[in-house]
């Protein structure tokens, strides 16, 4: 029999043998079970032991499904139930500090040493740990306000897992135990890692820091995301308060805010006469957010500023040439107030005379004296000459 080489087609084939074989293959394919779409997978064994669970909040199922979505300044929490044996006494029941870390899902490193990741962010809040012998689990819980350093871009990912580390002292009979983390990269899109959807801390700004009765205080909020009208915990409210003593709050007014698509809102409060003078605080927030406050004062209304009467604008008039005429008052000669020097006239001397005409007067007097002297001399010489002539 001829053997067929690879790629060579037979010139003819026996349909009686091939058709039954094809029918058998098709029948077997039809009998295979159809694989349906699988729901979000449970917690993977790469993060916690099998049988463990983790619950992270907040979640808004109507809007974002089961994915915990958070924002800077928003309150968050976690609850881990780790399936692990624990001795008696159990090391988690000794009251050792429970440190909370947020670890970017793409940089968490070894899951049993997540707190040692270079990208791990240690929180100021501490967690809680205890054993549950009835279920054979270790319980780790914690709540905190989302830190400003854990943004959606700071570490190249918006996904973060919660990591716990129990500070077991080295001088105790309990050996060191691993860290526990809620999720990893494989858990993105599930309810085991947080997704950051807003990188800005909610803030409020005031229209003025000092007001008096009758004025209006306008308050503007920024970066209040997410807010869902059907979720009571996200609705934003604003109140005017005083804090006369520690742990004492006097609330004067409250209003709910309507947040727009950009996370902003505006409210106005009239400063009525029933507000005593003093220090106040405008505080806004919701159950899921911290409450930022901004201070202002109500002060006494300042007295009205008098309005000056309008004055006629002076009209420029021609100035008369300076007059040297003195004004006599009780024997005292005082220059007239209307005597204003003109630009074409020389400076006036201390005696009120024009300093420029004095040399000419002296010269005229000298010439007059010389002329009169010459004339007198000529007359005397003529009379003497007539007296000396002989009589004939």
C-alpha positions as CSV (number, residue, x, y, z in Angstrom):
1,X,0.0,0.0,0.0
2,X,1.2,3.5,-0.8
3,X,1.9,5.7,2.1
4,X,0.8,9.4,2.0
5,X,3.4,12.0,2.7
6,X,2.7,15.1,4.7
7,X,0.8,17.7,2.7
8,X,-0.1,15.3,-0.1
9,X,-3.8,14.8,-0.7
10,X,-5.0,11.4,-1.8
11,X,-6.6,11.4,-5.2
12,X,-9.6,9.6,-3.9
13,X,-11.0,8.5,-0.5
14,X,-13.4,6.0,0.7
15,X,-16.5,7.8,1.8
16,X,-18.0,4.7,3.4
17,X,-15.2,4.8,6.0
18,X,-14.9,8.5,6.6
19,X,-18.5,9.6,7.0
20,X,-19.2,7.3,10.0
21,X,-16.1,8.6,11.7
22,X,-17.2,12.2,11.2
23,X,-20.6,11.5,12.6
24,X,-19.1,10.0,15.7
25,X,-16.9,13.1,16.3
26,X,-19.8,15.5,15.9
27,X,-22.0,13.5,18.3
28,X,-19.3,13.5,20.9
29,X,-18.9,17.3,20.6
30,X,-22.7,17.8,21.0
31,X,-22.6,15.8,24.2
32,X,-19.9,18.0,25.8
33,X,-21.2,20.3,28.6
34,X,-21.5,24.0,27.6
35,X,-19.2,26.2,29.8
36,X,-21.2,29.1,31.2
37,X,-19.9,32.5,32.2
38,X,-18.3,32.3,35.6
39,X,-19.0,34.9,38.3
40,X,-16.1,36.8,39.8
41,X,-13.8,34.2,41.3
42,X,-13.5,33.8,45.1
43,X,-10.4,34.8,46.9
44,X,-7.4,33.2,45.3
45,X,-5.0,30.9,47.2
46,X,-2.1,33.3,46.2
47,X,-3.1,35.7,48.9
48,X,-4.8,33.9,51.7
49,X,-5.1,30.2,52.6
50,X,-8.0,28.3,51.1
51,X,-11.2,28.8,53.0
52,X,-10.3,32.3,54.0
53,X,-12.5,35.3,53.2
54,X,-12.1,39.1,53.0
55,X,-14.7,41.9,53.0
56,X,-13.7,45.4,52.0
57,X,-15.9,48.5,52.2
58,X,-17.2,50.8,50.9
59,X,-19.0,49.2,48.1
60,X,-21.9,50.6,46.0
61,X,-23.5,47.6,44.3
62,X,-26.0,49.7,42.3
63,X,-23.2,51.8,40.8
64,X,-19.9,49.9,40.9
65,X,-20.9,46.3,41.6
66,X,-19.0,44.5,44.3
67,X,-15.8,46.4,43.7
68,X,-14.8,48.5,46.7
69,X,-14.4,52.0,45.4
70,X,-12.7,54.7,47.5
71,X,-11.4,58.2,47.4
72,X,-8.8,60.2,49.3
73,X,-10.4,61.2,52.6
74,X,-13.1,58.6,52.4
75,X,-13.6,56.1,55.2
76,X,-12.7,52.5,54.4
77,X,-12.6,49.3,56.4
78,X,-11.8,45.6,56.0
79,X,-12.6,42.3,57.6
80,X,-10.3,39.3,57.0
81,X,-11.1,35.7,58.2
82,X,-8.0,33.6,57.8
83,X,-8.3,29.9,57.9
84,X,-5.3,29.0,60.0
85,X,-4.7,27.0,63.1
86,X,-3.7,28.8,66.3
87,X,-2.2,27.5,69.5
88,X,-3.6,27.9,73.0
89,X,-2.8,30.5,74.0
90,X,-3.1,32.0,70.5
91,X,-0.6,34.7,69.4
92,X,-3.3,37.0,68.0
93,X,-5.1,37.1,71.3
94,X,-2.1,38.7,73.2
95,X,-3.0,42.3,72.4
96,X,0.0,43.0,70.2
97,X,-0.3,46.0,67.9
98,X,-1.8,45.3,64.5
99,X,-0.3,47.5,61.8
100,X,-2.3,48.3,58.7
101,X,-0.7,48.8,55.3
102,X,-2.0,49.6,51.9
103,X,-0.1,47.9,49.2
104,X,-0.4,48.5,45.5
105,X,-1.6,45.3,44.0
106,X,1.1,45.3,41.4
107,X,3.9,45.9,43.9
108,X,3.0,43.9,47.0
109,X,5.9,41.5,46.8
110,X,5.7,38.3,48.8
111,X,2.2,38.0,50.2
112,X,3.5,36.7,53.5
113,X,5.7,39.8,53.8
114,X,3.5,42.4,52.3
115,X,4.4,45.0,54.9
116,X,8.0,44.9,53.7
117,X,7.2,46.0,50.2
118,X,8.9,49.2,49.1
119,X,5.5,50.6,48.0
120,X,3.7,49.6,51.2
121,X,2.0,52.6,52.9
122,X,1.7,52.3,56.7
123,X,-1.4,54.0,58.2
124,X,-1.6,55.8,61.4
125,X,-4.6,53.7,62.4
126,X,-4.2,50.3,64.1
127,X,-6.2,47.2,63.5
128,X,-7.8,44.6,65.7
129,X,-7.0,40.9,65.8
130,X,-8.5,37.9,67.6
131,X,-9.0,34.2,67.2
132,X,-12.3,32.4,66.6
133,X,-11.9,28.8,67.8
134,X,-15.4,27.9,66.8
135,X,-14.6,28.4,63.1
136,X,-10.9,27.9,63.2
137,X,-10.1,31.3,61.8
138,X,-8.0,34.3,62.7
139,X,-10.0,37.6,62.5
140,X,-8.3,40.8,61.4
141,X,-10.3,44.0,61.2
142,X,-9.5,47.7,60.7
143,X,-11.0,51.1,59.6
144,X,-9.2,54.2,58.4
145,X,-9.5,57.3,56.2
146,X,-8.0,56.8,52.8
147,X,-4.6,58.5,52.7
148,X,-3.6,61.2,50.2
149,X,-0.5,59.2,49.2
150,X,-2.5,56.2,47.9
151,X,-3.7,57.8,44.6
152,X,-4.7,56.1,41.4
153,X,-1.5,57.2,39.7
154,X,1.2,57.3,42.5
155,X,2.1,53.6,42.0
156,X,0.9,53.0,38.4
157,X,-2.3,51.4,39.5
158,X,-5.6,52.3,41.1
159,X,-5.9,48.9,42.8
160,X,-4.7,48.5,46.5
161,X,-4.9,45.6,48.9
162,X,-5.1,45.8,52.7
163,X,-2.1,44.2,54.5
164,X,-1.9,43.5,58.2
165,X,1.2,42.8,60.3
166,X,1.1,41.9,63.9
167,X,4.0,43.1,66.0
168,X,5.0,40.0,67.9
169,X,8.0,40.8,70.1
170,X,11.1,38.6,69.7
171,X,11.4,37.9,73.4
172,X,8.1,36.0,73.6
173,X,7.4,32.3,73.2
174,X,5.4,33.1,70.0
175,X,7.4,32.8,66.9
176,X,7.1,35.3,64.1
177,X,4.0,34.9,61.9
178,X,3.4,35.9,58.3
179,X,1.6,39.0,57.1
180,X,-1.8,38.6,55.6
181,X,-3.0,40.6,52.6
182,X,-6.6,40.7,51.2
183,X,-5.8,40.4,47.5
184,X,-3.4,40.6,44.6
185,X,-3.2,41.5,40.9
186,X,-5.4,38.5,40.1
187,X,-8.1,39.9,42.3
188,X,-8.5,43.2,40.4
189,X,-12.1,43.7,39.6
190,X,-13.3,41.7,42.6
191,X,-14.3,42.8,46.1
192,X,-10.9,41.9,47.6
193,X,-8.9,45.0,46.5
194,X,-9.8,48.7,46.6
195,X,-10.1,50.8,43.5
196,X,-9.2,54.5,43.9
197,X,-11.6,56.7,41.8
198,X,-10.7,60.2,43.2
199,X,-7.3,61.5,44.2
200,X,-8.3,64.7,45.9
201,X,-9.2,65.4,49.5
202,X,-12.7,66.9,49.9
203,X,-12.4,70.6,50.9
204,X,-14.7,73.6,51.7
205,X,-14.0,77.3,51.1
206,X,-15.9,80.2,52.6
207,X,-16.9,83.5,51.0
208,X,-15.6,85.5,54.0
209,X,-13.8,84.9,57.3
210,X,-15.6,87.8,59.1
211,X,-19.2,88.7,58.8
212,X,-21.9,90.6,60.7
213,X,-25.6,90.2,61.1
214,X,-27.5,90.5,57.9
215,X,-24.8,89.2,55.6
216,X,-24.7,85.9,53.7
217,X,-22.1,83.2,54.2
218,X,-21.5,81.2,51.0
219,X,-19.8,77.8,51.3
220,X,-18.4,75.9,48.3
221,X,-17.3,72.2,48.4
222,X,-14.8,70.6,46.1
223,X,-13.8,67.0,45.2
224,X,-16.8,65.4,46.9
225,X,-16.8,62.2,44.8
226,X,-18.4,59.7,44.8
227,X,-21.8,60.8,45.8
228,X,-24.9,58.7,45.0
229,X,-28.3,60.1,45.7
230,X,-29.7,56.7,46.6
231,X,-26.9,55.9,49.1
232,X,-27.5,57.8,52.3
233,X,-23.9,57.4,53.5
234,X,-22.6,59.5,50.6
235,X,-25.0,62.4,50.9
236,X,-23.3,65.6,51.8
237,X,-24.5,67.9,54.5
238,X,-23.2,71.3,55.9
239,X,-23.7,72.7,59.4
240,X,-22.8,75.9,61.2
241,X,-21.3,75.0,64.6
242,X,-19.6,76.3,67.7
243,X,-17.3,74.3,70.0
244,X,-17.5,76.1,73.4
245,X,-15.7,73.3,75.1
246,X,-14.0,70.0,74.3
247,X,-16.5,67.4,73.1
248,X,-19.2,70.0,73.1
249,X,-21.0,71.0,69.9
250,X,-23.7,73.7,69.4
251,X,-25.2,73.4,65.9
252,X,-27.1,76.4,64.6
253,X,-28.0,75.4,61.1
254,X,-27.9,72.4,58.7
255,X,-28.5,72.1,55.0
256,X,-28.0,69.2,52.5
257,X,-25.9,69.8,49.4
258,X,-26.5,68.9,45.8
259,X,-23.3,67.6,44.3
260,X,-22.7,68.1,40.6
261,X,-20.8,65.8,38.2
262,X,-17.5,67.4,39.0
263,X,-17.9,66.8,42.8
264,X,-18.6,70.5,43.7
265,X,-21.6,72.1,45.5
266,X,-22.6,75.4,47.0
267,X,-24.7,76.4,50.0
268,X,-25.6,79.8,51.5
269,X,-26.5,80.6,55.1
270,X,-27.9,84.0,56.3
271,X,-26.2,85.4,59.4
272,X,-29.3,86.3,61.3
273,X,-29.5,88.2,64.6
274,X,-29.9,85.0,66.7
275,X,-26.2,84.2,66.0
276,X,-24.2,85.5,69.0
277,X,-20.9,87.3,68.2
278,X,-18.0,84.9,68.2
279,X,-16.1,82.1,66.5
280,X,-18.0,79.6,64.3
281,X,-17.1,76.7,62.1
282,X,-18.6,75.5,58.8
283,X,-18.4,71.7,58.7
284,X,-19.3,69.5,55.8
285,X,-19.3,65.8,55.3
286,X,-21.1,62.5,55.1
287,X,-20.9,59.1,56.7
288,X,-18.3,58.0,54.2
289,X,-16.1,61.1,54.4
290,X,-14.2,62.9,57.0
291,X,-15.7,66.2,58.1
292,X,-13.6,69.1,57.0
293,X,-14.3,72.3,58.9
294,X,-13.4,75.9,58.1
295,X,-13.6,78.7,60.7
296,X,-15.1,82.2,60.5
297,X,-16.3,84.9,63.0
298,X,-19.4,86.9,63.4
299,X,-18.4,90.4,64.4
300,X,-20.1,93.7,65.3
301,X,-21.2,95.7,62.3
302,X,-18.7,98.5,61.7
303,X,-20.1,102.1,61.9
304,X,-20.9,103.6,58.5
305,X,-18.2,105.6,56.9
306,X,-19.3,109.3,56.4
307,X,-19.5,110.3,52.8
308,X,-17.6,113.6,52.1
309,X,-19.7,116.5,50.6
310,X,-18.8,117.2,47.0
311,X,-16.6,120.2,46.5
312,X,-16.6,122.6,43.5
313,X,-13.6,122.2,41.3
314,X,-11.5,125.5,41.3
315,X,-11.6,127.4,38.0
316,X,-8.2,128.8,36.7
317,X,-8.2,132.7,36.5
318,X,-5.7,135.1,35.0
319,X,-3.3,136.5,37.7
320,X,-2.6,140.2,37.8
321,X,0.9,141.5,37.6
322,X,2.6,142.0,41.0
323,X,1.7,145.1,42.9
324,X,4.3,146.7,45.2
325,X,1.6,148.8,46.9
326,X,2.0,148.1,50.7
327,X,-0.9,147.6,53.0
328,X,-0.7,149.7,56.1
329,X,-2.2,148.3,59.3
330,X,-1.6,150.2,62.6
331,X,1.6,151.7,61.3
332,X,3.0,148.4,60.1
333,X,3.7,147.9,56.4
334,X,2.7,144.5,55.2
335,X,3.0,143.4,51.6
336,X,-0.3,142.8,49.9
337,X,-1.4,139.2,49.5
338,X,-2.1,139.9,45.8
339,X,1.5,140.8,45.1
340,X,2.6,137.7,43.2
341,X,5.9,138.0,41.3
342,X,5.6,137.8,37.6
343,X,8.0,135.9,35.4
344,X,9.0,139.0,33.4
345,X,9.9,141.1,36.4
346,X,13.1,140.7,38.4
347,X,13.3,139.6,42.0
348,X,12.1,142.1,44.5
349,X,14.7,143.1,47.2
350,X,14.0,143.1,50.9
351,X,12.8,146.7,50.9
352,X,10.2,146.1,48.2
353,X,12.2,147.8,45.4
354,X,13.1,146.4,42.1
355,X,16.7,145.4,42.5
356,X,17.4,145.7,38.8
357,X,16.6,149.7,38.6
358,X,19.0,150.9,41.3
359,X,22.3,151.1,39.2
360,X,20.5,153.2,36.6
361,X,19.3,155.7,39.2
362,X,22.8,156.1,40.7
363,X,24.3,156.6,37.2
364,X,21.6,159.3,36.4
365,X,22.4,161.2,39.6
366,X,26.1,161.2,38.9
367,X,25.6,162.5,35.4
368,X,23.2,165.2,36.7
369,X,25.7,166.4,39.3
370,X,28.5,166.6,36.7
371,X,26.4,168.6,34.2
372,X,25.2,171.0,36.9
373,X,28.8,171.5,38.1
374,X,30.1,172.1,34.6
375,X,27.4,174.7,34.0
376,X,28.1,176.5,37.2
377,X,31.9,176.6,36.4
378,X,31.3,178.0,33.0
379,X,29.0,180.7,34.4
380,X,31.6,181.8,37.1
381,X,34.4,181.9,34.5
382,X,32.3,184.2,32.2
383,X,31.6,186.7,34.9
384,X,35.3,187.0,35.9
385,X,36.4,187.5,32.4
386,X,34.1,190.5,31.9
387,X,35.3,192.1,35.1
388,X,38.9,192.0,34.0
389,X,38.4,194.0,30.7
390,X,39.8,197.7,30.7
391,X,37.4,200.6,30.5
392,X,37.6,202.7,27.3
